[in-house]
């Protein structure tokens, strides 16, 4: 099942309003592909927590981009995506492209579940932390406030530009040659969080401080901010597990899938600073 999809074959994009999903959907629509957005607020709703929404969303779908929310590491995610993969195959979906997390045991178990699903082509996008976490969620508010506090001991990370992820997903959904491929998708080099914040400060001409606190104090601050407990657990898991150094080495997924080097964090910062999302910008380069 490696035939290129025709533009009238419907592609379902789960997480179609999220960081990667909306970019995948934009590419599909611009190329003239029939595209169905999978989200709770879509015209045809899709909700991971409500399996009754799955079959209607899958009706007539030939390929799907699968981004699980909030993360494949949360309890119950494996059973949920395994059930979805099976239903998708039974519904006639011929191609599944899974967004996975680099360095997460639970994500690797989800990858194995997809690989074990008979009757579908699969492509796995095993991705590092998104550069866009600094501009579209998570770190944006503290950056705008001028002070970013994170737990001490975090390893450097080869942050990936989600534009690269979306381009690979689009190719995998619409072109032959990606079936049965697992792509380790990262940026070209690992950088520390302090250096990432410094790069943003330099590009915007703003003063943005970076502070390291103990993991215990970081958790306590999240509790004080009334962040939901399950979200706190997920964040702390990612910080203490995924960012323990296991992911420092860059992957070659972008080169393998697209035949070019990945966008660097510097590329991302310069492009994003120009949008004004971080406030004032000075003209000098990084």
C-alpha positions as CSV (number, residue, x, y, z in Angstrom):
1,X,0.0,0.0,0.0
2,X,2.5,2.6,-1.1
3,X,0.4,4.2,-3.8
4,X,0.4,8.0,-3.8
5,X,-2.9,9.4,-2.6
6,X,-5.2,11.2,-5.0
7,X,-6.3,14.7,-3.9
8,X,-9.9,13.5,-3.6
9,X,-9.0,10.9,-0.9
10,X,-9.9,12.2,2.5
11,X,-7.1,12.6,5.1
12,X,-8.0,12.9,8.8
13,X,-5.7,15.1,10.8
14,X,-6.1,14.4,14.5
15,X,-5.0,17.3,16.7
16,X,-5.8,19.4,13.6
17,X,-5.8,22.7,15.6
18,X,-2.6,21.9,17.5
19,X,1.1,22.9,16.8
20,X,1.8,20.2,14.3
21,X,-1.7,19.2,13.2
22,X,-2.8,22.6,11.9
23,X,0.4,22.9,9.9
24,X,-0.2,19.5,8.4
25,X,-3.8,20.4,7.5
26,X,-2.7,23.7,5.9
27,X,-0.2,21.8,3.7
28,X,-2.9,19.3,2.7
29,X,-5.5,21.9,1.9
30,X,-3.0,24.1,-0.1
31,X,-2.2,21.0,-2.2
32,X,-5.9,20.4,-2.8
33,X,-6.4,17.3,-0.7
34,X,-9.7,16.6,0.9
35,X,-8.9,17.2,4.6
36,X,-10.9,16.5,7.8
37,X,-9.9,18.2,11.0
38,X,-10.1,15.9,14.0
39,X,-10.8,17.9,17.1
40,X,-13.5,18.1,19.7
41,X,-14.9,21.3,18.2
42,X,-14.7,20.3,14.6
43,X,-17.9,20.1,12.4
44,X,-17.5,16.3,12.8
45,X,-16.1,16.1,16.4
46,X,-13.3,13.8,17.4
47,X,-12.6,13.2,21.1
48,X,-9.9,10.8,22.3
49,X,-12.0,10.3,25.5
50,X,-15.2,9.5,23.6
51,X,-14.8,6.4,21.4
52,X,-18.3,7.0,19.9
53,X,-16.8,9.9,18.0
54,X,-14.1,7.8,16.3
55,X,-16.0,5.8,13.7
56,X,-17.9,8.8,12.2
57,X,-14.6,10.7,12.0
58,X,-13.0,7.8,10.2
59,X,-15.8,7.3,7.7
60,X,-14.4,7.6,4.1
61,X,-10.8,8.3,5.4
62,X,-7.9,6.9,3.4
63,X,-5.0,8.3,5.6
64,X,-4.7,9.8,9.0
65,X,-2.2,11.9,10.9
66,X,-2.3,10.8,14.6
67,X,-1.3,13.3,17.3
68,X,-2.4,12.1,20.7
69,X,-3.3,14.7,23.3
70,X,-2.0,15.5,25.8
71,X,0.9,13.1,25.4
72,X,1.6,9.4,24.8
73,X,3.2,9.2,28.2
74,X,-0.1,9.8,30.2
75,X,-1.7,6.8,31.8
76,X,-4.2,5.0,29.5
77,X,-2.8,6.5,26.3
78,X,-1.4,3.2,25.0
79,X,-4.7,1.3,25.3
80,X,-6.5,4.3,23.6
81,X,-4.3,4.6,20.6
82,X,-4.1,0.8,20.2
83,X,-7.9,0.7,20.0
84,X,-7.9,3.6,17.5
85,X,-5.3,2.0,15.3
86,X,-7.4,-1.2,15.1
87,X,-10.6,0.7,14.4
88,X,-8.8,2.8,11.7
89,X,-7.6,-0.4,10.0
90,X,-11.0,-2.0,10.2
91,X,-12.5,1.2,8.7
92,X,-10.4,1.0,5.6
93,X,-7.7,3.5,6.5
94,X,-4.7,2.5,4.5
95,X,-2.0,4.8,6.0
96,X,-1.3,6.1,9.5
97,X,1.3,8.7,10.4
98,X,2.0,8.8,14.1
99,X,3.6,11.7,16.0
100,X,5.7,10.1,18.7
101,X,7.9,11.4,21.5
102,X,11.7,10.9,21.6
103,X,13.0,9.2,24.7
104,X,9.6,8.2,26.1
105,X,9.2,4.5,26.8
106,X,5.4,4.9,26.6
107,X,5.7,6.5,23.2
108,X,7.8,3.6,22.0
109,X,5.1,1.2,23.2
110,X,2.6,3.2,21.1
111,X,4.9,2.9,18.1
112,X,5.1,-0.9,18.6
113,X,1.3,-1.0,18.7
114,X,1.1,0.8,15.4
115,X,3.7,-1.5,13.8
116,X,1.7,-4.5,15.0
117,X,-1.6,-3.3,13.4
118,X,-2.2,-5.2,10.3
119,X,-3.6,-3.8,7.1
120,X,-2.1,-0.3,7.2
121,X,1.0,1.4,6.0
122,X,2.6,3.3,8.9
123,X,5.2,6.1,9.3
124,X,6.4,7.1,12.7
125,X,7.7,10.7,13.5
126,X,9.7,10.3,16.7
127,X,10.3,13.9,17.6
128,X,12.3,15.9,20.1
129,X,10.9,18.9,22.0
130,X,9.3,21.5,19.8
131,X,11.0,24.9,19.3
132,X,7.5,26.3,19.2
133,X,7.0,25.5,22.9
134,X,8.8,28.8,23.4
135,X,6.3,30.8,21.3
136,X,2.9,29.0,21.1
137,X,2.5,27.6,24.7
138,X,4.3,26.5,27.8
139,X,7.2,29.0,27.9
140,X,5.5,31.9,26.1
141,X,3.9,33.5,29.2
142,X,7.1,33.5,31.3
143,X,9.1,34.8,28.3
144,X,6.7,37.7,28.0
145,X,6.9,38.3,31.8
146,X,10.7,38.5,31.4
147,X,11.7,35.6,33.7
148,X,11.8,31.9,32.9
149,X,12.3,29.5,35.8
150,X,12.9,25.8,35.2
151,X,14.1,22.8,37.2
152,X,17.9,22.5,37.6
153,X,19.8,19.8,35.8
154,X,18.0,19.8,32.5
155,X,20.1,18.4,29.7
156,X,20.6,20.2,26.4
157,X,17.9,19.3,23.8
158,X,18.0,19.4,19.9
159,X,14.8,21.4,19.7
160,X,12.9,20.6,16.4
161,X,11.0,23.2,14.3
162,X,7.5,21.9,14.0
163,X,7.5,23.1,10.4
164,X,9.9,20.3,9.7
165,X,7.6,17.8,11.4
166,X,4.6,19.0,9.4
167,X,6.5,18.8,6.1
168,X,7.5,15.2,6.8
169,X,4.0,14.3,7.8
170,X,2.6,15.9,4.7
171,X,5.0,13.9,2.5
172,X,4.3,10.7,4.4
173,X,0.6,11.2,3.9
174,X,0.7,12.0,0.2
175,X,3.8,10.4,-1.3
176,X,5.2,6.9,-1.7
177,X,8.5,6.0,-0.1
178,X,7.7,6.6,3.6
179,X,5.8,3.5,4.5
180,X,7.5,1.4,7.3
181,X,9.8,4.3,8.1
182,X,10.7,5.6,11.6
183,X,12.1,9.1,11.5
184,X,14.1,10.5,14.5
185,X,13.2,14.2,14.0
186,X,15.3,16.8,15.7
187,X,17.1,20.0,15.2
188,X,20.7,20.0,14.0
189,X,22.3,20.4,17.4
190,X,21.4,20.3,21.1
191,X,21.3,23.6,23.1
192,X,20.6,24.3,26.7
193,X,17.5,26.0,27.9
194,X,19.5,29.0,29.2
195,X,21.0,29.4,25.7
196,X,17.6,29.2,24.1
197,X,16.2,31.9,26.3
198,X,19.4,34.0,25.7
199,X,18.9,33.7,21.9
200,X,15.3,34.9,22.2
201,X,16.4,37.8,24.4
202,X,19.0,38.8,21.9
203,X,16.7,38.6,18.9
204,X,14.0,40.7,20.6
205,X,16.3,43.1,22.4
206,X,14.5,42.3,25.6
207,X,15.9,41.4,29.0
208,X,14.7,37.9,29.8
209,X,16.3,36.2,32.8
210,X,16.7,32.4,33.2
211,X,16.5,30.9,36.7
212,X,17.2,27.4,37.8
213,X,15.2,26.1,40.8
214,X,15.0,22.7,42.4
215,X,12.5,20.2,40.9
216,X,10.7,20.3,44.2
217,X,10.3,24.0,44.2
218,X,9.2,23.9,40.5
219,X,6.5,21.4,41.4
220,X,5.4,23.5,44.4
221,X,5.2,26.6,42.1
222,X,2.9,24.7,39.7
223,X,0.7,23.6,42.6
224,X,0.5,27.2,43.8
225,X,-0.6,28.3,40.4
226,X,-3.4,25.7,40.6
227,X,-2.2,23.7,37.6
228,X,-4.1,20.4,37.4
229,X,-2.3,17.6,39.2
230,X,-2.2,15.3,36.1
231,X,-0.6,18.0,34.1
232,X,2.0,18.7,36.8
233,X,2.8,15.0,36.8
234,X,3.3,14.9,33.0
235,X,5.5,18.0,33.0
236,X,7.7,16.7,35.8
237,X,8.0,13.3,34.1
238,X,9.1,15.0,30.9
239,X,11.6,17.2,32.6
240,X,13.1,14.4,34.8
241,X,13.0,11.6,32.2
242,X,13.1,12.9,28.7
243,X,15.5,15.7,29.5
244,X,18.0,13.5,31.5
245,X,20.5,13.5,28.6
246,X,19.2,10.6,26.6
247,X,18.1,12.8,23.7
248,X,21.2,15.1,23.3
249,X,22.4,13.4,20.1
250,X,20.6,14.8,17.1
251,X,18.7,12.5,14.8
252,X,18.8,12.3,11.0
253,X,15.1,12.1,10.3
254,X,14.8,15.4,8.5
255,X,17.7,14.6,6.2
256,X,16.3,11.1,5.5
257,X,12.7,12.2,4.9
258,X,13.3,15.6,3.1
259,X,16.8,15.4,1.7
260,X,17.9,18.5,3.5
261,X,19.2,19.7,6.9
262,X,16.7,20.5,9.6
263,X,15.9,24.1,10.5
264,X,18.1,25.3,13.4
265,X,16.9,26.9,16.6
266,X,18.5,30.1,15.4
267,X,16.4,29.9,12.2
268,X,13.3,29.5,14.3
269,X,14.1,32.3,16.7
270,X,14.9,34.8,13.9
271,X,11.7,34.0,12.0
272,X,9.5,34.0,15.1
273,X,11.0,37.2,16.5
274,X,9.8,38.9,13.3
275,X,6.2,38.0,14.1
276,X,6.3,40.1,17.3
277,X,5.0,37.3,19.5
278,X,7.8,37.9,22.0
279,X,7.5,41.7,22.0
280,X,10.1,44.2,20.8
281,X,12.8,43.1,18.4
282,X,16.2,44.6,17.6
283,X,17.6,44.5,14.1
284,X,20.9,42.8,14.9
285,X,21.2,39.1,14.2
286,X,22.0,36.4,16.7
